[in-house]
């Protein structure tokens, strides 16, 4: 959802993505991800995956890849290290 919205805007969202994920709260999440992207240079997808794996509890995101760019984002996310400040900033998005 975040990657599609970032790259293609609302026109890139399928009806299913819009129905399942498009909300003011998720738009706010994307804004937070964009701010972390400015600091890190990481892609939106990589930040989202890095954030999921940085949870204080065991988290095992399931990710699939249908294009080379997806594989590259997964590799980048595997190498990504978010600072504690960045993790806290992104974690606050849960409360919104």
PyMOL commands that set and color helices and strands:
alter all, ss='L'
color gray80, all
select helices_A, chain A and resi 2-8+10-12+15-21+24-40+44-53+68-79+84-95
alter helices_A, ss='H'
color red, helices_A
deselect
rebuild
show_as cartoon
